[in-house]
């Protein structure tokens, strides 16, 4: 499994929120961009989320 955001931030000397933002942007680009509604639809089609939210805490973290 990949490293935690906190661990990456410490290694790079940047904030956890910065790591989270970069990961989110990277995921958005890999999924073809789009707005939040389009990304939610894609995540639902991939089985990453359902109507109640993420199926697993690490569901959207690249492995």
PyMOL Python script that loads the backbone (N, CA, C, O; Angstrom):
from pymol import cmd

cmd.read_pdbstr("""\
ATOM      1  N   UNK A   1       0.847  -1.171   0.000  1.00  0.00           N
ATOM      2  CA  UNK A   1       0.000   0.000   0.000  1.00  0.00           C
ATOM      3  C   UNK A   1       0.893   1.234   0.000  1.00  0.00           C
ATOM      4  O   UNK A   1       2.038   1.167   0.447  1.00  0.00           O
ATOM      5  N   UNK A   2       0.394   2.337  -0.486  1.00  0.00           N
ATOM      6  CA  UNK A   2       1.143   3.584  -0.534  1.00  0.00           C
ATOM      7  C   UNK A   2       1.349   4.210   0.824  1.00  0.00           C
ATOM      8  O   UNK A   2       0.771   3.776   1.821  1.00  0.00           O
ATOM      9  N   UNK A   3       2.168   5.221   0.850  1.00  0.00           N
ATOM     10  CA  UNK A   3       2.460   5.931   2.088  1.00  0.00           C
ATOM     11  C   UNK A   3       1.301   6.836   2.486  1.00  0.00           C
ATOM     12  O   UNK A   3       0.535   7.300   1.641  1.00  0.00           O
ATOM     13  N   UNK A   4       1.190   7.075   3.773  1.00  0.00           N
ATOM     14  CA  UNK A   4       0.170   7.977   4.287  1.00  0.00           C
ATOM     15  C   UNK A   4       0.524   9.416   3.941  1.00  0.00           C
ATOM     16  O   UNK A   4       1.699   9.760   3.806  1.00  0.00           O
ATOM     17  N   UNK A   5      -0.496  10.254   3.799  1.00  0.00           N
ATOM     18  CA  UNK A   5      -0.270  11.668   3.485  1.00  0.00           C
ATOM     19  C   UNK A   5       0.649  12.325   4.496  1.00  0.00           C
ATOM     20  O   UNK A   5       1.516  13.117   4.124  1.00  0.00           O
ATOM     21  N   UNK A   6       0.471  12.007   5.767  1.00  0.00           N
ATOM     22  CA  UNK A   6       1.287  12.595   6.827  1.00  0.00           C
ATOM     23  C   UNK A   6       2.762  12.223   6.650  1.00  0.00           C
ATOM     24  O   UNK A   6       3.646  13.057   6.847  1.00  0.00           O
ATOM     25  N   UNK A   7       3.020  10.975   6.280  1.00  0.00           N
ATOM     26  CA  UNK A   7       4.390  10.498   6.070  1.00  0.00           C
ATOM     27  C   UNK A   7       5.027  11.193   4.862  1.00  0.00           C
ATOM     28  O   UNK A   7       6.183  11.610   4.923  1.00  0.00           O
ATOM     29  N   UNK A   8       4.290  11.314   3.795  1.00  0.00           N
ATOM     30  CA  UNK A   8       4.794  11.986   2.587  1.00  0.00           C
ATOM     31  C   UNK A   8       5.107  13.445   2.901  1.00  0.00           C
ATOM     32  O   UNK A   8       6.159  13.958   2.518  1.00  0.00           O
ATOM     33  N   UNK A   9       4.192  14.106   3.598  1.00  0.00           N
ATOM     34  CA  UNK A   9       4.383  15.516   3.952  1.00  0.00           C
ATOM     35  C   UNK A   9       5.655  15.700   4.777  1.00  0.00           C
ATOM     36  O   UNK A   9       6.422  16.631   4.534  1.00  0.00           O
ATOM     37  N   UNK A  10       5.879  14.825   5.743  1.00  0.00           N
ATOM     38  CA  UNK A  10       7.075  14.925   6.591  1.00  0.00           C
ATOM     39  C   UNK A  10       8.348  14.728   5.776  1.00  0.00           C
ATOM     40  O   UNK A  10       9.322  15.456   5.963  1.00  0.00           O
ATOM     41  N   UNK A  11       8.348  13.753   4.877  1.00  0.00           N
ATOM     42  CA  UNK A  11       9.526  13.479   4.050  1.00  0.00           C
ATOM     43  C   UNK A  11       9.847  14.637   3.115  1.00  0.00           C
ATOM     44  O   UNK A  11      11.016  14.923   2.856  1.00  0.00           O
ATOM     45  N   UNK A  12       8.816  15.301   2.609  1.00  0.00           N
ATOM     46  CA  UNK A  12       9.024  16.395   1.654  1.00  0.00           C
ATOM     47  C   UNK A  12       9.089  17.773   2.309  1.00  0.00           C
ATOM     48  O   UNK A  12       9.426  18.763   1.660  1.00  0.00           O
ATOM     49  N   UNK A  13       8.767  17.824   3.581  1.00  0.00           N
ATOM     50  CA  UNK A  13       8.780  19.110   4.277  1.00  0.00           C
ATOM     51  C   UNK A  13       7.660  20.037   3.828  1.00  0.00           C
ATOM     52  O   UNK A  13       7.834  21.255   3.770  1.00  0.00           O
ATOM     53  N   UNK A  14       6.510  19.452   3.513  1.00  0.00           N
ATOM     54  CA  UNK A  14       5.350  20.239   3.090  1.00  0.00           C
ATOM     55  C   UNK A  14       4.165  19.868   3.974  1.00  0.00           C
ATOM     56  O   UNK A  14       4.242  18.921   4.757  1.00  0.00           O
ATOM     57  N   UNK A  15       3.083  20.606   3.850  1.00  0.00           N
ATOM     58  CA  UNK A  15       1.895  20.351   4.657  1.00  0.00           C
ATOM     59  C   UNK A  15       1.094  19.163   4.155  1.00  0.00           C
ATOM     60  O   UNK A  15       1.115  18.830   2.970  1.00  0.00           O
ATOM     61  N   UNK A  16       0.388  18.532   5.084  1.00  0.00           N
ATOM     62  CA  UNK A  16      -0.463  17.402   4.740  1.00  0.00           C
ATOM     63  C   UNK A  16      -1.531  17.824   3.731  1.00  0.00           C
ATOM     64  O   UNK A  16      -1.837  17.078   2.801  1.00  0.00           O
ATOM     65  N   UNK A  17      -2.095  19.017   3.912  1.00  0.00           N
ATOM     66  CA  UNK A  17      -3.121  19.502   2.972  1.00  0.00           C
ATOM     67  C   UNK A  17      -2.565  19.638   1.556  1.00  0.00           C
ATOM     68  O   UNK A  17      -3.283  19.409   0.582  1.00  0.00           O
ATOM     69  N   UNK A  18      -1.288  20.010   1.439  1.00  0.00           N
ATOM     70  CA  UNK A  18      -0.657  20.118   0.120  1.00  0.00           C
ATOM     71  C   UNK A  18      -0.579  18.747  -0.537  1.00  0.00           C
ATOM     72  O   UNK A  18      -0.867  18.608  -1.725  1.00  0.00           O
ATOM     73  N   UNK A  19      -0.193  17.739   0.231  1.00  0.00           N
ATOM     74  CA  UNK A  19      -0.134  16.370  -0.289  1.00  0.00           C
ATOM     75  C   UNK A  19      -1.528  15.921  -0.719  1.00  0.00           C
ATOM     76  O   UNK A  19      -1.694  15.346  -1.795  1.00  0.00           O
ATOM     77  N   UNK A  20      -2.522  16.181   0.114  1.00  0.00           N
ATOM     78  CA  UNK A  20      -3.896  15.806  -0.216  1.00  0.00           C
ATOM     79  C   UNK A  20      -4.362  16.472  -1.505  1.00  0.00           C
ATOM     80  O   UNK A  20      -5.010  15.841  -2.340  1.00  0.00           O
ATOM     81  N   UNK A  21      -4.031  17.741  -1.661  1.00  0.00           N
ATOM     82  CA  UNK A  21      -4.427  18.472  -2.868  1.00  0.00           C
ATOM     83  C   UNK A  21      -3.782  17.887  -4.112  1.00  0.00           C
ATOM     84  O   UNK A  21      -4.436  17.722  -5.142  1.00  0.00           O
ATOM     85  N   UNK A  22      -2.488  17.571  -4.013  1.00  0.00           N
ATOM     86  CA  UNK A  22      -1.784  17.004  -5.163  1.00  0.00           C
ATOM     87  C   UNK A  22      -2.333  15.627  -5.515  1.00  0.00           C
ATOM     88  O   UNK A  22      -2.488  15.300  -6.691  1.00  0.00           O
ATOM     89  N   UNK A  23      -2.626  14.827  -4.506  1.00  0.00           N
ATOM     90  CA  UNK A  23      -3.189  13.498  -4.772  1.00  0.00           C
ATOM     91  C   UNK A  23      -4.560  13.613  -5.429  1.00  0.00           C
ATOM     92  O   UNK A  23      -4.863  12.881  -6.371  1.00  0.00           O
ATOM     93  N   UNK A  24      -5.378  14.521  -4.940  1.00  0.00           N
ATOM     94  CA  UNK A  24      -6.717  14.703  -5.507  1.00  0.00           C
ATOM     95  C   UNK A  24      -6.627  15.170  -6.959  1.00  0.00           C
ATOM     96  O   UNK A  24      -7.359  14.682  -7.820  1.00  0.00           O
ATOM     97  N   UNK A  25      -5.733  16.114  -7.224  1.00  0.00           N
ATOM     98  CA  UNK A  25      -5.566  16.619  -8.595  1.00  0.00           C
ATOM     99  C   UNK A  25      -5.067  15.511  -9.520  1.00  0.00           C
ATOM    100  O   UNK A  25      -5.533  15.386 -10.652  1.00  0.00           O
ATOM    101  N   UNK A  26      -4.123  14.713  -9.038  1.00  0.00           N
ATOM    102  CA  UNK A  26      -3.591  13.609  -9.832  1.00  0.00           C
ATOM    103  C   UNK A  26      -4.695  12.602 -10.160  1.00  0.00           C
ATOM    104  O   UNK A  26      -4.800  12.140 -11.297  1.00  0.00           O
ATOM    105  N   UNK A  27      -5.508  12.267  -9.173  1.00  0.00           N
ATOM    106  CA  UNK A  27      -6.613  11.338  -9.408  1.00  0.00           C
ATOM    107  C   UNK A  27      -7.603  11.912 -10.412  1.00  0.00           C
ATOM    108  O   UNK A  27      -8.083  11.200 -11.293  1.00  0.00           O
ATOM    109  N   UNK A  28      -7.909  13.208 -10.278  1.00  0.00           N
ATOM    110  CA  UNK A  28      -8.841  13.855 -11.200  1.00  0.00           C
ATOM    111  C   UNK A  28      -8.317  13.795 -12.631  1.00  0.00           C
ATOM    112  O   UNK A  28      -9.071  13.503 -13.560  1.00  0.00           O
ATOM    113  N   UNK A  29      -7.031  14.069 -12.809  1.00  0.00           N
ATOM    114  CA  UNK A  29      -6.437  14.028 -14.146  1.00  0.00           C
ATOM    115  C   UNK A  29      -6.480  12.615 -14.726  1.00  0.00           C
ATOM    116  O   UNK A  29      -6.777  12.438 -15.907  1.00  0.00           O
ATOM    117  N   UNK A  30      -6.183  11.609 -13.899  1.00  0.00           N
ATOM    118  CA  UNK A  30      -6.192  10.227 -14.374  1.00  0.00           C
ATOM    119  C   UNK A  30      -7.598   9.769 -14.763  1.00  0.00           C
ATOM    120  O   UNK A  30      -7.759   8.909 -15.628  1.00  0.00           O
ATOM    121  N   UNK A  31      -8.605  10.341 -14.126  1.00  0.00           N
ATOM    122  CA  UNK A  31      -9.988   9.977 -14.432  1.00  0.00           C
ATOM    123  C   UNK A  31     -10.584  10.819 -15.554  1.00  0.00           C
ATOM    124  O   UNK A  31     -11.763  10.679 -15.877  1.00  0.00           O
ATOM    125  N   UNK A  32      -9.790  11.674 -16.139  1.00  0.00           N
ATOM    126  CA  UNK A  32     -10.255  12.453 -17.273  1.00  0.00           C
ATOM    127  C   UNK A  32     -10.813  13.810 -16.923  1.00  0.00           C
ATOM    128  O   UNK A  32     -11.542  14.412 -17.713  1.00  0.00           O
ATOM    129  N   UNK A  33     -10.477  14.295 -15.746  1.00  0.00           N
ATOM    130  CA  UNK A  33     -10.920  15.629 -15.359  1.00  0.00           C
ATOM    131  C   UNK A  33     -12.388  15.647 -14.998  1.00  0.00           C
ATOM    132  O   UNK A  33     -12.968  14.623 -14.635  1.00  0.00           O
ATOM    133  N   UNK A  34     -12.967  16.796 -15.099  1.00  0.00           N
ATOM    134  CA  UNK A  34     -14.380  16.923 -14.802  1.00  0.00           C
ATOM    135  C   UNK A  34     -14.641  17.583 -13.464  1.00  0.00           C
ATOM    136  O   UNK A  34     -13.733  17.834 -12.672  1.00  0.00           O
ATOM    137  N   UNK A  35     -15.908  17.851 -13.244  1.00  0.00           N
ATOM    138  CA  UNK A  35     -16.303  18.490 -11.989  1.00  0.00           C
ATOM    139  C   UNK A  35     -16.589  17.418 -10.935  1.00  0.00           C
ATOM    140  O   UNK A  35     -16.473  16.223 -11.209  1.00  0.00           O
ATOM    141  N   UNK A  36     -16.960  17.849  -9.740  1.00  0.00           N
ATOM    142  CA  UNK A  36     -17.185  16.919  -8.635  1.00  0.00           C
ATOM    143  C   UNK A  36     -18.289  15.913  -8.955  1.00  0.00           C
ATOM    144  O   UNK A  36     -18.176  14.741  -8.598  1.00  0.00           O
ATOM    145  N   UNK A  37     -19.343  16.354  -9.617  1.00  0.00           N
ATOM    146  CA  UNK A  37     -20.441  15.448  -9.952  1.00  0.00           C
ATOM    147  C   UNK A  37     -19.978  14.359 -10.919  1.00  0.00           C
ATOM    148  O   UNK A  37     -20.331  13.191 -10.754  1.00  0.00           O
ATOM    149  N   UNK A  38     -19.195  14.737 -11.920  1.00  0.00           N
ATOM    150  CA  UNK A  38     -18.699  13.756 -12.886  1.00  0.00           C
ATOM    151  C   UNK A  38     -17.750  12.767 -12.215  1.00  0.00           C
ATOM    152  O   UNK A  38     -17.801  11.568 -12.489  1.00  0.00           O
ATOM    153  N   UNK A  39     -16.887  13.270 -11.340  1.00  0.00           N
ATOM    154  CA  UNK A  39     -15.949  12.385 -10.645  1.00  0.00           C
ATOM    155  C   UNK A  39     -16.679  11.442  -9.699  1.00  0.00           C
ATOM    156  O   UNK A  39     -16.291  10.282  -9.562  1.00  0.00           O
ATOM    157  N   UNK A  40     -17.724  11.923  -9.050  1.00  0.00           N
ATOM    158  CA  UNK A  40     -18.519  11.071  -8.176  1.00  0.00           C
ATOM    159  C   UNK A  40     -19.180   9.962  -8.985  1.00  0.00           C
ATOM    160  O   UNK A  40     -19.214   8.808  -8.557  1.00  0.00           O
ATOM    161  N   UNK A  41     -19.699  10.312 -10.140  1.00  0.00           N
ATOM    162  CA  UNK A  41     -20.328   9.319 -11.013  1.00  0.00           C
ATOM    163  C   UNK A  41     -19.313   8.254 -11.422  1.00  0.00           C
ATOM    164  O   UNK A  41     -19.624   7.063 -11.386  1.00  0.00           O
ATOM    165  N   UNK A  42     -18.113   8.661 -11.810  1.00  0.00           N
ATOM    166  CA  UNK A  42     -17.064   7.712 -12.189  1.00  0.00           C
ATOM    167  C   UNK A  42     -16.701   6.814 -11.010  1.00  0.00           C
ATOM    168  O   UNK A  42     -16.569   5.600 -11.170  1.00  0.00           O
ATOM    169  N   UNK A  43     -16.539   7.409  -9.823  1.00  0.00           N
ATOM    170  CA  UNK A  43     -16.196   6.629  -8.634  1.00  0.00           C
ATOM    171  C   UNK A  43     -17.285   5.609  -8.322  1.00  0.00           C
ATOM    172  O   UNK A  43     -16.983   4.486  -7.916  1.00  0.00           O
ATOM    173  N   UNK A  44     -18.538   5.985  -8.505  1.00  0.00           N
ATOM    174  CA  UNK A  44     -19.639   5.047  -8.274  1.00  0.00           C
ATOM    175  C   UNK A  44     -19.604   3.915  -9.298  1.00  0.00           C
ATOM    176  O   UNK A  44     -19.820   2.755  -8.946  1.00  0.00           O
ATOM    177  N   UNK A  45     -19.334   4.243 -10.559  1.00  0.00           N
ATOM    178  CA  UNK A  45     -19.241   3.213 -11.591  1.00  0.00           C
ATOM    179  C   UNK A  45     -18.106   2.235 -11.317  1.00  0.00           C
ATOM    180  O   UNK A  45     -18.213   1.051 -11.636  1.00  0.00           O
ATOM    181  N   UNK A  46     -17.012   2.731 -10.723  1.00  0.00           N
ATOM    182  CA  UNK A  46     -15.855   1.891 -10.410  1.00  0.00           C
ATOM    183  C   UNK A  46     -16.034   1.132  -9.096  1.00  0.00           C
ATOM    184  O   UNK A  46     -15.189   0.316  -8.730  1.00  0.00           O
ATOM    185  N   UNK A  47     -17.122   1.395  -8.396  1.00  0.00           N
ATOM    186  CA  UNK A  47     -17.375   0.716  -7.138  1.00  0.00           C
ATOM    187  C   UNK A  47     -16.572   1.252  -5.976  1.00  0.00           C
ATOM    188  O   UNK A  47     -16.422   0.572  -4.960  1.00  0.00           O
ATOM    189  N   UNK A  48     -16.047   2.472  -6.109  1.00  0.00           N
ATOM    190  CA  UNK A  48     -15.244   3.066  -5.038  1.00  0.00           C
ATOM    191  C   UNK A  48     -16.100   3.724  -3.974  1.00  0.00           C
ATOM    192  O   UNK A  48     -15.699   3.814  -2.814  1.00  0.00           O
ATOM    193  N   UNK A  49     -17.276   4.183  -4.365  1.00  0.00           N
ATOM    194  CA  UNK A  49     -18.207   4.804  -3.425  1.00  0.00           C
ATOM    195  C   UNK A  49     -19.619   4.341  -3.753  1.00  0.00           C
ATOM    196  O   UNK A  49     -19.911   3.916  -4.871  1.00  0.00           O
ATOM    197  N   UNK A  50     -20.474   4.433  -2.766  1.00  0.00           N
ATOM    198  CA  UNK A  50     -21.888   4.226  -3.016  1.00  0.00           C
ATOM    199  C   UNK A  50     -22.613   5.472  -2.518  1.00  0.00           C
ATOM    200  O   UNK A  50     -21.967   6.472  -2.203  1.00  0.00           O
ATOM    201  N   UNK A  51     -23.907   5.432  -2.443  1.00  0.00           N
ATOM    202  CA  UNK A  51     -24.667   6.622  -2.063  1.00  0.00           C
ATOM    203  C   UNK A  51     -24.382   7.078  -0.637  1.00  0.00           C
ATOM    204  O   UNK A  51     -24.679   8.220  -0.286  1.00  0.00           O
ATOM    205  N   UNK A  52     -23.811   6.204   0.190  1.00  0.00           N
ATOM    206  CA  UNK A  52     -23.520   6.570   1.581  1.00  0.00           C
ATOM    207  C   UNK A  52     -22.110   7.096   1.757  1.00  0.00           C
ATOM    208  O   UNK A  52     -21.796   7.633   2.820  1.00  0.00           O
ATOM    209  N   UNK A  53     -21.240   6.965   0.753  1.00  0.00           N
ATOM    210  CA  UNK A  53     -19.872   7.466   0.849  1.00  0.00           C
ATOM    211  C   UNK A  53     -18.850   6.407   0.465  1.00  0.00           C
ATOM    212  O   UNK A  53     -19.209   5.372  -0.097  1.00  0.00           O
ATOM    213  N   UNK A  54     -17.568   6.661   0.765  1.00  0.00           N
ATOM    214  CA  UNK A  54     -16.508   5.721   0.401  1.00  0.00           C
ATOM    215  C   UNK A  54     -16.745   4.346   1.010  1.00  0.00           C
ATOM    216  O   UNK A  54     -17.218   4.232   2.141  1.00  0.00           O
ATOM    217  N   UNK A  55     -16.419   3.313   0.260  1.00  0.00           N
ATOM    218  CA  UNK A  55     -16.587   1.950   0.736  1.00  0.00           C
ATOM    219  C   UNK A  55     -15.432   1.543   1.640  1.00  0.00           C
ATOM    220  O   UNK A  55     -15.573   0.632   2.455  1.00  0.00           O
ATOM    221  N   UNK A  56     -14.309   2.202   1.504  1.00  0.00           N
ATOM    222  CA  UNK A  56     -13.121   1.898   2.310  1.00  0.00           C
ATOM    223  C   UNK A  56     -12.340   3.182   2.460  1.00  0.00           C
ATOM    224  O   UNK A  56     -12.268   3.964   1.512  1.00  0.00           O
ATOM    225  N   UNK A  57     -11.743   3.431   3.637  1.00  0.00           N
ATOM    226  CA  UNK A  57     -11.007   4.688   3.840  1.00  0.00           C
ATOM    227  C   UNK A  57      -9.904   4.936   2.826  1.00  0.00           C
ATOM    228  O   UNK A  57      -9.615   6.089   2.506  1.00  0.00           O
ATOM    229  N   UNK A  58      -9.281   3.882   2.312  1.00  0.00           N
ATOM    230  CA  UNK A  58      -8.186   4.047   1.358  1.00  0.00           C
ATOM    231  C   UNK A  58      -8.642   3.856  -0.090  1.00  0.00           C
ATOM    232  O   UNK A  58      -7.807   3.671  -0.976  1.00  0.00           O
ATOM    233  N   UNK A  59      -9.931   3.897  -0.342  1.00  0.00           N
ATOM    234  CA  UNK A  59     -10.455   3.587  -1.661  1.00  0.00           C
ATOM    235  C   UNK A  59      -9.897   4.473  -2.753  1.00  0.00           C
ATOM    236  O   UNK A  59      -9.705   4.012  -3.878  1.00  0.00           O
ATOM    237  N   UNK A  60      -9.630   5.736  -2.453  1.00  0.00           N
ATOM    238  CA  UNK A  60      -9.170   6.654  -3.491  1.00  0.00           C
ATOM    239  C   UNK A  60      -7.673   6.922  -3.435  1.00  0.00           C
ATOM    240  O   UNK A  60      -7.170   7.763  -4.179  1.00  0.00           O
ATOM    241  N   UNK A  61      -6.950   6.218  -2.560  1.00  0.00           N
ATOM    242  CA  UNK A  61      -5.498   6.397  -2.445  1.00  0.00           C
ATOM    243  C   UNK A  61      -4.832   5.488  -3.453  1.00  0.00           C
ATOM    244  O   UNK A  61      -5.085   4.283  -3.449  1.00  0.00           O
ATOM    245  N   UNK A  62      -3.973   6.036  -4.334  1.00  0.00           N
ATOM    246  CA  UNK A  62      -3.281   5.183  -5.316  1.00  0.00           C
ATOM    247  C   UNK A  62      -2.421   4.141  -4.612  1.00  0.00           C
ATOM    248  O   UNK A  62      -1.792   4.422  -3.592  1.00  0.00           O
ATOM    249  N   UNK A  63      -2.404   2.941  -5.168  1.00  0.00           N
ATOM    250  CA  UNK A  63      -1.594   1.858  -4.585  1.00  0.00           C
ATOM    251  C   UNK A  63      -0.479   1.485  -5.507  1.00  0.00           C
ATOM    252  O   UNK A  63       0.310   0.594  -5.192  1.00  0.00           O
TER     253      UNK A  63
END
""", "prot")
cmd.dss("prot")
cmd.show_as("cartoon", "prot")
cmd.util.cbc("prot")
cmd.orient("prot")
